[in-house]
Amino acid sequence: MMARPHCHRAATRVTPPAPDKSRVLSFPMQVPLEVHRSDPMGSPIGPREKSFGPMHTRSHMKRTWRRTRSPIVSFSVEPPGEVLQMANVAEFRLLGPVEVLLHGQPQPLGGPRQRTVVAAMLLHANEEVRTNQLLKLVWDDVPSSAASNLRTYLTRLRRILSVPGEPESRLRTLRGGGHVLTVQPGELDLATFSEHAALGEQAGDESAARTHLSRALTVWRGRALDDIALGPALEVEATRLEAHRDRVHERLLRARFALGEHDELIPELRALLRHNPLWESLVSMLMVSLHRTGRRAEALELFRETRQNLVDELGVEPGADLQALHRQLLADDAEEQPKQDRAPAAPTPARDRPAQLPADLPAFTGRTPELTTLADLHNTSHTVVISAIDGMAGVGKTSLAVHAAHRLAPWYSDGQLFIDLHGHTTGVAPLDPGEALDRFLRSLGVPAQDIPDNTEARAALYRSQLANRRVLVVLDNAHGEAQVRPLLPGTASCRTLITSRRQLPGLEHVQPLTLDVLPLPDAIALLTSICTPERLAGEPPELVEEVVELCGRLPLAIRIAARRLRARPTWPLAHLRDRLSDQRPQLAELQTTEHSVAAAFNLSYADLEPQQQRMVELLGRHPGLDIDSVAAAALAGWKVPEADHVLEELCGAHLVRQPTPGRYDMHNLVHAYAANLVSEVNTAGIRRLLDHYLHTADAADRAIHPPRPLRPLVARDPRIVVPSFADSQQALRWCDTEYQNVPHLTREAKARGLLAHAWQLPWRLAGYIFVRNRWADGIPLYLVALDATRELGDRYGEGEILVGLAFAHSQLKHHQASVDYYIDAITASREVGNKWTEGFSTMGLADEYRRLGQFGNAIESHLDALRVYQEIDDVYGRCITLAHLGDAYRDLGRLEEAVGCYRLAIEDSVRIDNEYGIGQALNGLSATERLLGRTDDAAASATRALALCREIGDRHGEAHALVMLGLVSRDAGETGRLLRIALVILTDLKDPRAEEVRAHLAALSLIN
């Protein structure tokens, strides 16, 4: 199924690696600074909730503050510099009141809800946002009127976000129904902030860090997403942005501290501590700053006050780091300074201070966003923190957990516990939680005779042992929630990292982190670090990319492939590529004596229920690229809810992916594994799958185009339920989603001898191929279908497919090939009495004669087609033929006769509600009226055509109407604008007529 083993290249943002905090901390900093303060311009900035220091307990979470604008503390920043002062055509602002400026002028964005739409789109700038996703971002409880309101907001915003001089609005609705807001580099304040924040984190010295971090903070003008209606989803985004700002402020304070700005920091730190008096990391910094400015007594008094507050509020003593600093100050003399220029030193391991983390991987690569997420939770949470890292076998869950644990270890001074729970280990049963508790309790110094016998009592003792300790717990390779639950600490002083192949939604306090395969740059970096750059020297970069793509960017597979290449110095990289390219032996190439991708997948497969295993086997034989639950139900012969449930379970086990809601696929290596699970050919399942696609495509085609007389389709399995489509747009969306699977399904049908399916599936997609201009990829599809009809000896089907080939070649301007196919189609259709196809082919042949300049033949053939349609009383065919006859008359200069044909076509189309026919005839009428000098009439016809074509999604008709409106406009500027928009549409559709529009623009000196 689905992900093929060949290389797909995609644009990928390279995320800079996170800095090693142990090298940059100059004092014990445990949580970010989250107090109300102001930006350099005096605008208040503050979180939605006050946070205390790392010893904060559950009872204190009740003390929350609203988004007030009281106490303000300023911080120092560098001037914005040249980077932030560049003039942009457009400016988009989220970090404060939501604003859009065009050429420096603020644009009216409407009411709060419409502004929320702007904010939601800018948070996903340059990305497609589906309508359902946008509705959930903008509304808390989506009302019945939301979809209509959203369309109104988007229409208004497209007009507002039209930048003068640009061919189309920055806000566009895509043909698949999604929306995208285009932002150029330097235009979005959030991007500027993120860029300089990242540069500050990567800076090699504190002075450079100070400059970049200061610049990052200058773009903040208030609270994120201020002055809009925030639902839960955007509230989370706003809180996340402000937490990021606070981390940047924290890092800026550390840079200033390292640069010796103690005098300037003291008043700022005092103000911060007035509102967070229990924040030990800030206390440490202020104590050191006071001492270094000769105010040792104030530093000691600050410790005394902090200790008293901790005892009164939380009932605990200050942490080890703060106490060590206090002892240092007490023992200090006039010559010695407190040694606070490093991160806290790791504690000396002892019996009750375990240090059980495995060694970190020397070649650990990437995962910067995931490490940042884990660090964010460490920095901002004051309740029990449990991070559950889940993902498919071999994706690097344990490597990430161990790497993150080593980075977090300095803040858990009472030790680190690690255990492999053997949830998926070859030949080893999952570890009993009672046994795991026994090991943990012994590591924490509990004598063996004091360890209870039953699991519940052990869990209670374990939580008691951790209650007053700062311990990091890593639970690796968990089998499920029941195994993990007794091993979780109960206090906020501890942190837990869990890894599992399954998602663990039933655990309380869990922050899930699903691990995907590596981004392409990180995958290449991993291969290079293991092979060594010298081993890959001289290899083409595109070949390196192809190898990591063949490994599915799966870390385990990349490591195995890299080690094989390193161990075989005579192998060129192309040889490894060739060995990985064949899907059947591909997994055999990805194994060593100790590690195997197939073995890792075996453990996941063996853990499944029989029904889940059956679905994996079927998906391995699915010929398409992805699938939905309806198609999966057809493949399995199940009911749809049953298939949907099993697919969701497989997603939770990470054997199936869900890239978009309701669509499922497999990682290419998992697909290769699944394809090898069964050897027999499941023709019955494939036939049911083809029945589903064929009859659903037929229902879609009937919604897209008015029905016509058709020969019955091949009978479907009675278990197949054919969906209905409310309108043509819904049908087109289904086709847009499924069309990528059709070539694979058609070839599979022909290969299995299901010849009727092989020709009828492309045939019933003819309306979609027409509307979406899929001619180039439609021709290979039709050729497979044509072979199937001839192998069957089915002249009816042959005639239908010949028409499709003729029309496709016509659209691609292969006019002589089109004439030949039309003549063959007419012959085949007459043999079997297929009058409709005979009429359509005769009309199409007339069009080709017209394009070849044979106007007499064209008119004669159109009249022949009209006689055929009259004979069978086909109003729809007559509408089309009349419009095309009008085109022929127009080309001959018989303009009044052309006008008459178009008007008759419009009347007939209105009578049968043929919206596409109305739009086509209106466009022809507009072009003819323009030639007659009736400019106002031409503009009116084109305006009607434009509105109708946009409503029904006919982008070809839309482009034609735009061209006509541009040509009849008396405003040269408006002409250029309309023609450019038409050019964009036709270019997007890969329509050859784009060159005609380009020629119009060139003639008007509006394009080079």
N, C-alpha and C positions, 0 to 999 in steps of 0.2 A: 504494500500500500504506500502511497503517499510520498514520504521523503525519499527521493531517489539518490543513489550513491554518487551521482556526478556533481561537479562543483557548481555552486551558485554563488555569484559574487554580489555582495550588497554593501551599500554605504554604511559605515559604522563609525560612531563617535569614539575616539580613543580617550579613555578616562585616565587622567594622570594618577600614578600610584600615591597612596596615602603616605604621609611622612611617618617615620618612626618616632612616636611621641616620647620614647625614652631618651631620645637625643635632644629634644627641644624643650622639655619641661624644665623650668628653673625653680619650681616650687611644687608642692603636692597639689595638683589641680584635679578635682574629681568630678565636678559638675559645672555646666555653663552658667553664665551670669544672667539670671532671669528676673530682673527687677525693672520697675518703670524708670525710664530715662528718656533723654531726648537725643535727636540726631544733631549734627553740627548746626542746622538752621533753627534749632529750638523746637522742632515738632516732636511731641511726645511719642516714644516708642516703648511698648511694654507687652508682656505676655498676657494671655487670657487667664492665667492662673499663677499664683505665687508659688514658688518652690523653695523648699528648705535644703539643707545640706544632705550629704549622703547618709546620715543617721536618721533621716525622717521616717516616722512610723505611720501605720495605717490610721491611727487615731487623729493624727495631725492633718490628714488629707481633708478633713472637714473644714479646715481654715482656708477657704479660697476667696479670692478677690474678683470682683467684676472688672470689666475693661475700663478702669478709671484712668484719668489723666493726672492724678496726683503723683507723689514725689518724683521729681525729674532730676536726673544726674547727667551731666554732659560728659562726653568723651572727646579726646583730641584726635583729629584726623589730618592727613596731608591734603593739600589742595587737589582738586580733581585731576589736574594735568591735561595734557593735550588729548589723551585718548578719550576722555569723557566730554571734551568740548567740541568734538567734531560735529558739524552740522549735518543732520539727517533730514531727508525728505519727510520721513515719518518717524515719530517717537511713540513708543508704547510703554505705559507705566503701570506696574502692579504694586510696587513697594511703597505704598501710601494710597491716597485716593486713586481709583482707577481712572486713567486719562489716556487719550489719544491725541497727538498733535500732528498736524500736517503742515509742513513748511512753517513750523513754529507756532501755528495757531491751534488752540484747543478746539476739539470737535464736540458738538453736543451729542452725547451718547444715550440720551433718553432717560427713562425712569430706572429705579433700582434693579428691577428684574432684567431689563434689557442690558444694563451695565454688567449684570452678573453673567449674561451670555458672553459679553466681551471678555470678562475675566477668565471664564472657563476656557474659551478658545485660546487666549494668550498663554494660559498654563500649559496648553498643548500646542504651542505655536509650531507651524510647519508639519504637524501631524494630522492624519485623518481622524476626525472625531465622529463616531456614528451618532445618529439621531437619538437612539435610546440612551446612549452614554451621556449625551448632552442634556437630555431631559432630567436624568438623575443628578447631574451636577447642579442644575439650575433650580430644581424644586426639591423640597424635602419629601412631601407626599405629592406625587405627580397627579394633578387634577385631570379630569376628562378633557378640559379645554387646553391643556398644556401644549399638545402637538400643534394645534392651530395657532396659539399665541407664539410658539417658537418660530413657526414659519413667518409670521408677521415681523417678529424681531429680526430674523435673519435677512428678510427683504429690506428692512430699513437700514440695517447695518451694512449690507452690501453697498448701498448707495452712499452711506456715510464714509465707508472705508475705500471708496474709489479715489485713488491718488491721481491728481491731474498729471497727464503725460504718460500714464501707464495704461496698457491696453485693456485691463480688466481689474475688477475690484480685488483688494487684498483678501477679502472673504469670499470663498467660492464654495458652491455645492457641487460635489463630484457626481459623476454619472451613476455611481453605485449607491448614492444616497447619503454619503458622508459629507463632512464639511471640513474645510481647512482654512486657516488664517495664516497668510504668508508674512513672515517677518525677515528682514534682511539683517546681516551682521551689524551690530552697533545700535540697533533701533529699540531693543527691548531692555529695560533696566534690569530685569531679573537675570538675563544672560550676561550683562556687564558685571553685575554683582558676583555671579557664580564664577565667571572667568577670573576676576581679580582675587576672589577668595581662594580659588585653586592655586593661582600663582603665588599667593602669600603662603599657603601651606607648603608649596614645593621650594620656596626660596632658600637659597643656600646660606644666607646670613640674615640676622635679625633686622638689619636696617632695610634690606629689600623687602622683607616680610612686612615690616611696618608700613612701607610705602603702598604696597599692593592692598593690604588689609584696610588701610585708611581709605584708599580709593573705592574699595568695595562698599564701604559703609556710607560713602557720600551720596549714593544713589537712593538711599532710603529717605522718604519724606514723611513717614508716619507709620501706622500699622499696615501690615500687608493686607491688600484687598479691602481697604477702608471704604466706607460709604456705599457698599453694595449689600444686597440681601444674601447673607451667608447661610446656606443649608449645612447639614452635617458634613457632606463631602468636601465642600470648599472651606468649611471651618477647620477641618483636618489639614488641608493644604496651607491655609494661612498660619496655623500653629506651627506646621513644619518649617515654613519659610522663616518665621520669627525665631524658631529654635536654631536654625542655621545662622541667622544673623547674630544670635547670642554666642554661638560657638566662634564666629569670626571675631566678635568683640573680645571674647575670652583669649583667643590667640593673639589679638592685638595687645591686650594687657600684658601677656607674657613676653611679647617682643619688647615692649616698652620697659618692662621690668629688667629684662636681660641687657637693655641698653643703658640701664642705670638711671631711669627717670623717676627716682624714688620720691623726690619732693612733689612732683606733679601727680603721682599716683595716690599719695596718702589721702588727700581730701576726697578723691573719687572713690577709693576703697572704703573709706569711712561711711560715705553716703550709701554705698551698696550694702554694707553690713548693718546699717540701721534698719533695713527691711529684710535682711536675711542674716540674723545674728548667729545662726547655727552653722553657717557655711564655713567649714574648717579650712578649705583650700584658700579662701579669701583671707581668712584670719592669718594663715601662714604667710601669705604674701605681705599683708600689712605689717605683721610683726617684724619681718625681715627689713621692710622699707623703713620702719621706725628706727630699728637698730642702726641701720646704715646711715641714717641722718642724725645720729647721736641722741636718740630718744629711747634708750633702752628701758627706762622705767615705764614709759607708756606701753612698750611692747609687752612687758611682764604683766602690767595691769590688764591689758587686752586679753591675755591668756586667762587670767583669773576670772574675768567677766564671762568669757566664753565657756570656761569649765562650769561655772555656776549655772549658766543658761542650759547647758547640756544636761546637767544633773537634774535641774528643776523641770525641764520640758520633757526629756526622754528617759531620764533615769540611768544614763550611761556616762562613763568617763570619756574625755577626748580620745581620738584615735591615736595609734602608735606614732604616726608621723608628727602630729602636733605636740605630743608629749616629748618626743625626742628633740624637737626644736626648742621647747621650753627648757629642757635640761641643758641644752647647749647655751642658751642665753644666760641661765643661772651660773654656769661655769665659765662664762666668757670673761676675758680681761680686755684691757684697752687695745691690745694688739691683734686679737683674733676676731674674725667675722664669722657669723653663723654660716655653715656650709649648706646652703640651699640653692646650689647651682645645678643640681641634678634631679632626676625623677627619684622617688622613694626607692631605697635599696631593697632588694628582695630579702625576706627573712631567712634566717638560717634554718634549714630543714631539721626537723626534730620529729620524735615519735608522734606528737600531737599536732605537728605542723607539716602535713604531707605535701610533697611536691611531685605529683605523679604524672605530669603532662609528658606525653611522648615527645621525642625530638621534633622540632619543626622541619618541614621539608626545605632543603637548600634551594630547590628550584621552584618554590611556590611563586606563582605568577598571577597577576590580575586580581579580580574580585574586589576592586576598590569600592564600588557602590555597596556591596554586601558588607564589607568590613566597616564602612561608614555607618551603615544601618545598625550594626551590632554596637559600634562605639556610641552612636546617638542614644541608644537605649541605656547604655551604661551611664552616660552623662546626664540624662534628663529624668530618669525614673526614680521614684522614691517608694515604690511598692515592690512586691516580689517580681523579679524579672526572670522569665523563662523564655529563651529563644529556641525554637524548634526548627532546625534546618532540615528540609526535606528535598528530595530530588531523586532522579533515576539512578540506577546502578552505575557507578563509574564516573559520576559527575563531579566528584571532589568534595563531598560533604564533610568527611573526616578531616581532610587536609585543611579546609576552611576553618572548621571548629578548632583544630589544634593551633593553627596560625593565629586565629583571633584570641584564643585562650592565652597564648604567650604574650600577646600585646596587652591583654587585660590583667595579667597576673600581678604586676606591681601594685595594683589597687586592692588586692585581696591578700592582705599580709598574713592571714592565718592559714593559708595553704590552698592547694589545688588538688581536687580529687578527680580521678579519671577512671572510667571502667568501660570495657567492651561488653555490651549486653548480648552479643552474638545473635541479633535478630535475623541476620542473613549471613551465616557463615557455613561453608561447606563442611558437612559431617559433624557439626556441633549444634546441639539444641539451644534455643534461647535460654539465657541465664535466668534462673528463678530470682524474683526481686528479693526474697528473703536471704538468698546467698549473697546477692550484691550488697545488701544492708550489713550483713556480717562483715564483709571485707571493709566497707566504709567505716564502720564503728571501730574495728581494730586499728585502722589507719588514723583515726581521731583519738587514739589512746585509751579506748575503753577496754579493760581487761576481759579476756575471753569468758571468765566465769560470770561476768556481769551482763553479758549479752543475752537477752530473752530468747526463748525458743520460737515464738510465733512471729510472723511477719508484721502484724499490726503493732505489737509491742516494740519490735525493733525499729519500726518507722517512727514511733513516738519518741523513743530514746534518741534516734538519729536527729530529729528536728530539735530536740532539747540541746543536744551537743552543738548544733550550729546556731542556736538562738543568739548568742553573744559573740559570734565570730564573723569575720569577713573571709568567706571561703568561696572559691570558684569551683563549680561542679560540672564536669563534662560527662554526659551519658551518651556514649557512642553506639551506633548500630542498634537502635531500639527496634523491637518487633512491633510494639503497639502501646496503647495508652495504659492498659492494665499493668504492664511490666514497669512502666515509668512512674506511675502515680505515687507509689510508696517512697520513691527515691528523691522526691522534690523537697527542698528546704521550705520552711514556712515563714522566713523573715526576709526583710528587704536588705539586710546586710550581706546576703549571699546572692550569687548569680549562677544561673544554670544554662548550659548549652546542651541541646539534644540534637542528635542526628538520627534520621530514620528515612527509609525508602518510602514510607507511607506518611501521609499527612496525619496530624494528631489533633483534630478539631475538638475532641472531647475534653482536653486538658484545660483547666482554668489558668488564667494569667498568662497564657501562651502568646508570644509574638511570633507568628509563623514567618519563615523566610524560605521561599521555594527557590532552589538553585537551578538555574538553566545551564545549558552548555556555554562555553566561553565565547565572548565576542571575538570576532576574527583577529583583531590585533593581538589580543591576549593569547589566543590559540597559537598564532605564529610565534609569539615570544616564548611560549612554553616549549614548542618543538625546537626552537633555536637554542634555548638554554640547556636542553638535554643533549641535543646533537652536538652542540658548540657551534658558534658562528664560523669557525674555521672549516668545520665539516660541510657547512652549507655554502661556503664561499663560492661564488660563480654560478650558483643555481638560480634560474629565473624566478623572480618574486611570484609570478603567477603560478608557477609549478608548486612552490611552497604553499600558496593559498589552496591549490587544488588538493594537495595531500591532507591538509588539516580539515578540509571540507569532506573528503572521503572518510576521515575519522569522525565525521559528524561533530567536530569541535568538542568531542567528549574527552575530558582530561585523561581518563584511564587509557582510552584508545590512542591518544596522542603520545602518552608516555611509552606505551608498548612499541608503537611504530618508531618513535625516536630512538629507543634503545636498540631495536633491531638494526636501524640504519647505522647507528654508531658502532655496533658490533661487526658490521660488514663493510669495511672501508672501501671494497671494490664496487659496491653498489652505487650507481648514480641515483639521484632522487627520482628520476623518471622510471627506473626499474621498480622502486617501491610503489610509485603511483600506479603502474600497470598491474602489479600484484593485488593492489587494493581495489582496482576498478571493477573486477568481476564480482558480482554480488554473491554468488554461491560460495566461493572459497574465501570471501572477504573476511569473515570472522575467524577462519583458520589462520589468517595472517596476523590477527591481532591477539596473539597469545605468546606467553613465555612459559618457562617451567614453573613460575610462581604465580603468574597473573594471566587471566583470560577474560576477555569481554563476554564471550559466550557463557562462561561459567558464572559470571556475575549475573547475567540475565536469567540463567537457569534457576538461581535461587529465588529471584522474584517470581518467575513463572510457577515454580513448585509451591509457592505460598498462596496461590490463588485457589478459589473455589472452582469446581468443574465447569460451571457455566461461564465463568470469567476466562478460564483457559480456552474454552471453545471459541469465545469471541476473539481472543488473541490469534488463534490459528486462522480464523476466517479473515481477519484484517490483514494477516500476512499474505493472503491470496487475493485481496481486493486490488484490482488493477488500477484504481484511481489514485489521486494524490491526497485526498482527504474524504471525509464522510460525515453525514449527520445521523441522528438516531433513527430517522425514518428509513434511510437507505440501509443502515446497519440492521434494522429489524427485518427488512426484506432479505438481506444476505443470510441472516441466521434463521429465517422462518419464524420469528417471534413477533409478539405484539410490541408496539413502539415503546410503551412505558417500561417494559422489561429490558429492552435493548438500551434505553436511556439510562436506566439504573446501573446496568453492568458497565457501560462506558464511563459513567461517573466514578464507579468503583475503580476501574482501571486507571483513570486519571489520578485518583488518590494514591494508587500504587506506582505511579509514574512509569507505566508501560504504554500509556496512551497520553497524548498531549491535547490541550484544548486552546489553540492559538487565538480563536475568537469564540464568543459564546455560541454554543450549539454546533461547532465544527470540531472534528477530531482528526488527528493524524498521529503518525508514529515517527520517532527519530529514525533516521535511515538505517542505523545499525540494529535497532530493535526490530525494524521491519525485515531486515535480512535474517535475523534470528527467527522471527515468527514464520517467515516463508519456508524455513527449513524444518518446522515442527511437524508438518504433515506432508506426505508424498503423494497421496491420492488427489486427483483432480476433482474438485467439488463443482461439477457442472450444474447441479440442481440449484445450489446457492447462487452461482453467477447468473443463471437464468432468471431467478427471482429478482436479483439486483437489476438486471437489464429490463425486466418487466416494469419495475418501479421507475426507472429513468425514462423509458420509452413512453409510458402512459402519462407520467407527470409532464414530460416535454410536450406531449400532445395537448394536455390541458392548458399549459402555458401558451402554446401557439394559438389556441383558440381565443385566449384572452387578449393576445397581442394583435391578432388579425381577425377580421370577421370570418366565420366558418365558411367552408366551401365543400362541395361533394367530395368525399374521400373514400377510398377503399378501406374496409375495416382493418385495424391493426392486428398484429399477431395477438392471440388471446393471452391474457395475463393470469397468473396464479391467483386463485380466489382469496388468498391471504393478503394480497397487496391492496392497500387502501390508497386511492389516488386523491391527493389534496385538491382543493378548489382554490382559485385565485379571484380575489375581489375585483381586481382591475388589471390593466396592462402593466402598471408600474410594479405591482407585486409580482406579476409573472416575470417581468424583466429582471427583477432582483434575484429571483430564484435562478434564472438562466445565467446571470452574471456570476453567481456563486459557483454553479455546477459546471459551467462550460469547460473549465480546465480539465475536468474528468472525462469529458465526452470522447476525445481522441483515443484515450487509453481503453475506454469501455468498448468503443467501436472496433478497435483492433482485436481486443480480447474476444468479442462476439464472433468475429470472422474466423479467428484462430480455432475456436471451439466448435465451429460449424453451425453456429446460431445465426444463419445468414439473413433471415428476415429481420432480426434485431439489428444486424450490422448495417442494413440500408435504411430501415425505417427511423432509427434514432436521429441520424443527420437530417433526414427528410423532414421530421417534425420540429426541427430547430430552424427551419428556413426563415420563419418570421423574425426570430431573434437575430440570426446572422445578418438579415437585411437591416434591421433597426440599428444594430450596434456596429455595422460595417466590418464584420469579421471575415471579409472575403479572402484575404491572403491565407489565413489558417483554415478557412472553410474549404478551399480547393482540395488539399490533401485528404480531408475528411470525406468529401464527396467522391474522390477517386477510390477510396476503400469501399464506400457504399456501392459505387458503380460495378466494381469487381464482384461484389456479393450478388447484385441483381443478375449479372450475366452468368455467374456460377449457378444460380437458381433457375435461370431461363425465364425470369420474370420481366416481360416487356413493359408491363404497367410501371413497375418500380424503376426500370431502366429509363423510361421517359421522364419520370419525376426527377430523378437524379441528374439526367442530362440538362433539364431546365435549370437546376441549381448551378451546375457547372457553367452553363452559358451565361447566366446572370452574373455570376462571380467574375468571370473573365471580362464581361462588359464593364463592370464597375472598376476593374483594374486597367481599362482601356486596351485590353487585348481583343480588339474588335473582330478580327478575322477568325480567331479561335472561337469567339462567341457565336459568330454566324454559323460555323460548322456544327457546334453543339446544338444550336437552335434547330437547324435543319434535321439533324438526327432525332431530336426530341419530337418534332412534328411527325416524322415518319413513324416512330414507335407509338405515339399517342393515337394516331389514326388507325393503326393496326388493331388496337384494343378498344377503340371507341371512347377514349378518354378526352371528351370534348373540352373540358376546362383547361387541361394542360395544352391541348392543341391551340386553343385561343390565346393562352398566355404566351406560348412559344411563338405564335405568329406575331403577336404584338411586340415581343422582345426582338424578333428578327427585324421588324419594321424599324425599331429604334436603332439597331445596328446599321441598317441601310442608311438611315438619316445621318448617323455619325460618320459613315464612310462617304457621305456626299451623294448617295444614290437616292435622291428625294422622291423620284417617281415610284421606285420600288417600295420606298418607305410608306407612302400614302396608300398604295395598293395593298400592302400587307396589313396596315392598320384597318382598312375597310374590310379585309378578309376576317380579321380578328373580331371586328364589331358584328359581322354576320354570324360568326360562331357563337358569340355571347348572346346575341338576340335569339338564336335557335334554342339555347338552353335557358333563356330568361335569367342570365347571371348579371344582376345589376352591378355587383362589385367589380366584375371584370370589365363591364362597359365603362364604369367610372374611370378606371385606370387607362383604358384604351383611348377614351375621349381626351384625357389630359395629354397623353402622349401624341395623339393626332394633332392636338393644338400645338405641341412643340414642333412637329413637322411643318405644319402650315406657317408657323412663325419663321422657321428657318428659310422657307421659300418666299417670305415677304407677303404672304397672304394673311395679313394681320387681323382683319375683321373676322375671317373664317376661324382663325385661332381663338379669338375672344369668344366666339360662339361656342366652340368646343369646350373651353374652360368653364364657361357658365353652365353648360349642360352637365359637365362633370361635377361641379359644385352642387347643383340641384339634386342629382342622383345620390351623391355622397351624403348630403344632409338627410335625405329620405331614409337611408339605411344606417345612419349614424356612423359613417366611415370617416373618423377624424383624420386619419393619415391621408385619405384621398382628398379631403377638404383642404388640408394644408398644402399638399402637392399642387392642386389646381390653383389655389390662391397665389402661390409663388409663380406659376407659369403665367397667370393673368397679370400679375404685377410687372413681370418682365416685358410682356407684350404691350401693356398700357404705356410703359416707359418709351418703347420704340414708336408708339403712336403720338408721343408728345403730351400724353395726359398724365403729367407729373403728379398732380394731387391724387388722382385715382390710383396711380401706381403705388404711392406712399400709403394710401388707405388699405389697399389689398395686402401689401407687405406687412403692415402693422398688424392686421388680423392674422396673417399667417404666422408672424413671430409669436404672438400671444398663444395661439393654439399649439404650435410646435413645442414651445417651452412647457406647456401644460401636460402634453402627452409624452414628453421625453424624446422627441424626434430631433436629434441634434443636427442631422443633415438639413432638414427643413429649416431649422433655426438659423443655420449658417447662410442658407440661400436667402432667407428673408432679410438678414442683416446686410448682405451684399446689395440687395435691391434698395433697401433704405439708404445705404451709404451712397449709392450711385445717383439717387434722385434728390439727395440733400443739397440745398443751396449753400450750405455752410461747409467750407473746405475742412475745417477742423473736425466737424461732426462726421464728415465722410471718412476721414482718416481713422477716427476712433472706431466707427462701426466696422470698417473693413478689417482693421487689426483684430477686433474681437472675432470676426468670422474666420480670419486666418488662423487664430489660435485654436478654434474649434476644429476646423478642417485638418489642421496639422495634428492635433490630438487624435483625431479619427483616422489618421493616415490616409486621408482622402486625396487622390491625385488632383482634384479640383482646387486644392490649395494653391497650386501654381498659377491658376487663372487669377485668383485674388491677389497673389503677389505681383502679377503683371499689372493689374489695375493700380495697385499702390505705386509701383515703379513709374507707371505712366503719369501719375499725379505728383511725382517727385516726393512721395511720402515714405519711400523705403529705398535703401541702397541696392 
